[in-house]
Amino acid sequence: MTGLSPSDLEDARHRLAAAREQTQARLDALRRDFESIVSSSASAAGADDEHDPEGSSTAFERQHVAALMGQAAGQLADIARAMQRLDDGSYGICERCGRVIGAGRLAARPTAVRCIDCASAPR
């Protein structure tokens, strides 16, 4: 049992669904950006990153977008795990101490797996 009201759980489900939709849209846009960067650098006939004056910035941009894609994919995984916790009844329970995660914390961070005390405690 989560200790959260049915209303809180339903609100969390809606927040997580919205976050999943927004994050997926951001990931899709980042993938398009990445493909555009790759295709534009590939179309530069014979250019390589080492000798092309624009190559280093292109490489940086490609790596930057790749890192953002990784973050978005990680957020999607966190959302999926939170949705699973909603389904199995463990949503809102701190994975470290077993106490209830406050509704305010879950409203601000719906994928939280630790209560505020455990999240701020040294590891």
FENMOSUL-V821687 format. One record per pair of residues at least 6 apart in sequence whose ideal C-beta (glycine too) atoms are under 8 Angstrom apart, sorted by the first residue. I is the first residue (numbers start at 1). J is the second residue. D is the distance in whole Angstrom. If there is no record, write none. Layout:
I/J/D  I/J/D
This chain:
1/89/7  2/9/7  2/89/6  2/90/7  2/91/5  2/92/4  2/93/6  2/100/7  3/92/6  3/93/7  3/100/4  4/12/7  4/91/7  4/92/5  4/100/7  4/103/6  4/106/7  5/103/8  8/92/8  8/103/5  8/106/7  9/86/7  9/91/7  9/92/8  11/107/7  12/82/8  12/86/6  12/91/7  12/92/8  12/106/6  12/107/8  12/110/5  13/83/8  13/86/6  15/107/7  15/110/5  16/79/6  16/82/5  16/83/6  16/86/7  16/110/5  16/111/7  19/75/8  19/79/6  19/110/6  19/111/8  20/76/7  20/79/5  20/80/8  20/83/8  23/72/6  23/75/5  23/76/5  23/79/7  24/76/7  26/72/5  27/69/6  27/72/4  27/73/6  27/76/7  30/65/6  30/68/5  30/69/5  30/72/6  31/69/7  33/65/5  34/62/7  34/65/5  34/66/6  34/69/6  37/58/7  37/61/6  37/62/5  37/65/6  38/62/7  40/58/8  41/47/7  41/49/8  41/55/8  41/58/5  41/62/7  44/52/7  44/54/8  47/54/8  47/55/7  48/55/6  49/55/3  49/56/7  49/58/7  49/59/5  52/58/7  75/111/8  78/111/4  79/110/8  79/111/6  81/111/7  81/113/8  82/91/7  82/110/6  82/111/5  85/91/4  85/92/8  85/93/8  85/113/8  92/100/6  92/101/5  92/103/8  92/106/6  93/99/7  93/100/7  93/101/7  94/100/7  94/101/6  94/113/7  94/114/5  94/115/4  94/118/5  95/113/5  95/114/6  96/114/5  96/115/8  96/118/4  97/114/8  97/115/6  97/117/7  97/118/5  99/115/5  99/117/8  100/115/7  101/112/6  101/113/8  101/114/7  101/115/5  101/116/8  102/115/7  102/116/7  105/112/6  105/115/7  105/116/5  106/112/6  112/119/7
